[in-house]
C-alpha cells in the first residue's frame, strides 16, 4: 500500500439540502431536508476511507456530493486542491474522468442490451481517453483480465454472467479510464457470502495495482473493518466519529458507534452467548426535523441536559480520532 | 442456551417430517431441480436455522412445505411430508388454508410488501384472528393489543389505527411477527426476516423471534444467508448448497467442528468485527452452479472444493451421520479438518 500524506480529496463543511413543498399553488411552508449537514473529511492518496451508517444517514448523498452528482448546497469539495463545486460543463467533465463509481446492484447498473465490450468502452468514449477503436478494445481486454474475466467474455451480454462476474464488469468499467478516486457504494452487499470475499480481495488488489483511493460506503461494519484504513460513522446527516480503523473498533467513543458495533451478530455461538447489544431507544428521527443539540440525544442512553441544548463540537480527542459528543 | 429441544428429541415426535423432497420447475428456458432429495425433521419448540446462498433451495423447501409453490410450473415430490401427523402432500386446498397462518405461519423479508398498504394494521391483524380463532368485538381488539404489546410496540391501541406506511421498517416487521404469532402456531417460518432492516434493528428482531418462540413453545425455522444471525438464535442448523443439505448439526457443533468444506469455507470467508482487521479472508473460488444451465454430476461443490478428488466428481455423496446428530454430505468429511 502506498499511502502518502497527500490529500487527494478534502471535503469542507459540505451541505446537501433538498427543499420540498411551497409550490406555486400550495401555500404551505417549504420543508428542508438536510441530507448532509456540514460534513468534513479528507481522503489521502492510496487510502480507503470507510463511510458507515444506517439507511437514511446520508452516506450515499455524501458520495454523490463528492462526485457532484448532487450539487452541494454549500461547502467545498477539493479534489487535488481544485474546488469541484465551482466547476461546470467541460471543466467538470474533465475532472470526472478521475473519479469513478462502483455500484451496489450488479443487475441494475449494467445495460442489458450492451455487450461487455461496449459497456466498458463507453466511459472511454465519453472521456475520449483512447484514440481509436483498436486502442479502446485493447484497453477493454486488459481491464477484463485485471478483474479476473476472460478476453473471450467481451462479446457476451450481462445476463450471461453471475452476480459476482457482473460486479467484476462494473469494476472494469469504472477503472477503464484510469481514475484516481473511486467511490464504492455498497459494492459487495448484493453478493452471496461466498462471492463477497473474492470481491473484497479484488477491490483491495486493484487499489494497490492502480494506486487508487477509495471512498467505501457500506452498512456492513465487518466488511468496512476489513477493507478500510480509516472509518467515518454517519448519523442523520453528520459524521459523529472518525478514526483509524484499529482505533475505532477497539475504542469506539461515540455512544452511537458503540451501539452499532454491539448489534452485529458474531458467527460463533460462544461469543454470541456473551454479546450484549446496547439497545437504542426509539427510531431514527425524521431528517426533516432533526432533534436540537446532539442529533443522537433522544436515543442515547448516556444523555445529559447539555445534549439537547448544545450541538457538540467536532473534536480530535486522540491523534486522528475525531468525535462529536459532549460526554467524551 | 436452554437445554430443552435437543435432549428431548429422542422421546419427542417431530412436528414436521420431510423425507426425500424433490422440487422441479419446468420453465421456458428448460427444467431445473431446485430441491434435490431433502430430508429433515423439526421438533416441537426447537429452533432450526437454514443457511445457504441465493438459489440453494432454502426458501423453495419451505414454500413447498406450505404448498405455496405454484404447480405448474413447479412440481413437488416427496416420500413423506407430514405436519403433526397430517399428510401435506395430499392435503386439499381447504385443509392447507386451515394450516397456513394458523398452525404454520410465515414472516417474510420485506414487511412493506407483505402488508396491505390501504388497510390499517388493526384491520389486517383482526382478519387472521377472526378467521382462525373466531374471536370478535372487544376480545378481538384485546387480543390484537396484547400481541402488539408482546412484540414490543409502544402505544398499541394507536398503532392499530395506523397504516403500514406510517410505520418504520422495524415496527412493520414487529407487526408481521405479531400477526404470525396471533393464532398460536406450532411452527413459525421466518424467511430472511431481517435482511431488509438496519443493523441495530436486525439484532432486535432476531432476539424478539427467539425469545417469543421460546416463551410460547413454538418451533421456528430461520432461513438466512447470514451465519451470524443463526449463531445465537438457533438450536440446530442445516446448510444447503445447490438444492441439497450438505451439513446438519446442533448449532454449537456446526461452528466448532464444521465438516463440509463448503461450511468451513463460508465460516472462514466472513469478515468478523471481533477479529483483528489484518486477518486475510479466505475466499471460496468460483461460483455456485447455475441449476438451469448446468447438469450436476457428483458433488455440486466439487468444482470449488479444495479437497475434491475423482470420486467427488463422479458420484454424489449422501447425507450420512458423521457423529451423533451431525450429518455431513461429503466423501472427505473425516479429512476435512478445519484449517486456519
Interface residues (C-beta under 8 A of the other chain):
Chain A: X54 X55 X162 X164 X165 X192 X193 X194 X195 X196 X197 X198 X200 X201 X219 X220 X221 X222 X223 X225 X226 X245 X246 X249 X259 X260 X261 X263 X264 X265 X266 X267 X268 X269 X270 X271 X272 X273 X275 X277 X279 X280 X283 X284
Chain B: X1 X53 X54 X168 X170 X171 X198 X199 X200 X202 X203 X204 X206 X207 X225 X226 X227 X228 X229 X231 X232 X251 X252 X255 X262 X265 X266 X267 X269 X270 X271 X272 X273 X274 X277 X281 X282 X283 X284 X285 X287 X288 X290 X304
